[in-house]
Amino acid sequence: MASIIKASINLNEIPKDKIYVGKKGKYLPITITLNDEVDQFGNQGPVMVEQSKEEREAKAAKVYLGNVKVVWTNGANVAAAPRADGQQQARPVQASVEEPDDLPF
């Protein structure tokens, strides 16, 4: 597991026409976006109702359901949002740097 992401959604915003019935229950297709920057509330991205190709092409308004934040990561995926006390919950993502083979050490 590379990350734990916490999300909250507003159930009142779920469009009933987007819910479909599958083999094991009722489903709502959603899209979660992780932004590079944390917003003023510590969130790292939105949770939205998934749009069809036609809706995207028509530039239809997106239905925002809530927000997400990374609360734990092993550092191999994304950086965790800072906690309220200003501490990081996991180490930040580190880029790997390949060293040239011709180094003398």
C-alpha positions in Angstrom: 0.0 0.0 0.0 1.5 3.3 -1.0 -1.0 5.8 0.5 -4.2 6.2 2.6 -6.5 8.9 1.3 -9.3 10.3 3.4 -12.4 11.7 1.7 -15.7 13.4 2.7 -18.6 13.7 0.3 -21.9 15.6 0.5 -24.6 13.0 0.0 -27.1 15.7 -0.8 -25.1 16.5 -4.0 -25.3 13.0 -5.5 -27.3 13.1 -8.7 -29.7 10.2 -8.6 -29.6 9.7 -12.4 -25.9 8.9 -12.2 -26.4 5.9 -9.8 -26.5 2.6 -11.6 -27.2 -1.0 -10.5 -24.4 -3.5 -10.7 -24.2 -7.2 -9.8 -23.5 -6.5 -6.1 -25.4 -3.2 -5.5 -25.8 0.4 -6.5 -22.8 2.4 -7.7 -21.9 6.0 -8.3 -18.9 6.5 -10.6 -16.7 9.2 -9.2 -13.4 10.9 -10.1 -10.8 11.8 -7.5 -8.1 14.3 -8.4 -4.9 14.8 -6.4 -3.5 18.3 -6.8 0.2 19.2 -6.4 -0.7 21.8 -3.8 -2.7 21.7 -0.6 -5.5 24.2 -0.4 -6.2 26.6 2.5 -8.2 23.9 4.3 -5.5 21.1 4.0 -7.3 19.3 1.1 -5.4 17.9 -1.8 -8.2 17.6 -4.3 -11.9 17.2 -5.1 -14.2 14.2 -5.4 -16.5 14.7 -8.4 -19.2 12.7 -10.2 -17.6 11.1 -13.2 -18.5 12.8 -16.5 -19.3 11.0 -19.7 -17.3 11.8 -22.9 -20.3 13.8 -24.2 -20.5 15.8 -20.9 -16.8 16.6 -21.1 -17.0 17.7 -24.7 -20.0 19.9 -24.0 -18.1 21.5 -21.1 -20.9 20.5 -18.7 -20.6 21.8 -15.2 -18.9 19.3 -12.8 -20.7 18.0 -9.8 -18.4 18.4 -6.8 -19.2 16.0 -3.9 -16.4 16.8 -1.5 -12.6 16.8 -0.9 -9.7 14.4 -0.3 -6.5 14.5 1.5 -3.6 12.1 1.8 -3.3 11.2 5.5 -0.5 8.6 5.2 2.0 7.6 2.5 5.1 5.5 2.4 6.7 8.2 0.2 6.5 6.2 -3.0 3.3 7.8 -4.2 2.3 11.2 -3.1 3.2 13.4 -0.1 0.8 13.5 2.8 -1.0 16.7 3.7 0.3 18.6 6.8 -1.6 17.9 9.9 -3.3 20.6 11.9 -0.3 20.8 14.3 2.0 21.5 11.3 3.7 18.0 11.3 3.9 15.8 8.2 2.3 12.4 8.8 4.8 10.6 6.5 8.0 11.4 4.8 7.7 13.5 1.7 8.1 12.1 -1.8 11.7 11.9 -2.8 12.8 11.8 -6.4 15.3 9.1 -7.2 18.5 10.4 -8.7 20.7 8.0 -10.7 24.4 8.4 -10.1 26.7 8.1 -13.1 28.8 4.9 -13.1 32.1 6.8 -13.6 32.2 8.4 -10.1 35.5 7.7 -8.3 33.7 6.5 -5.1 
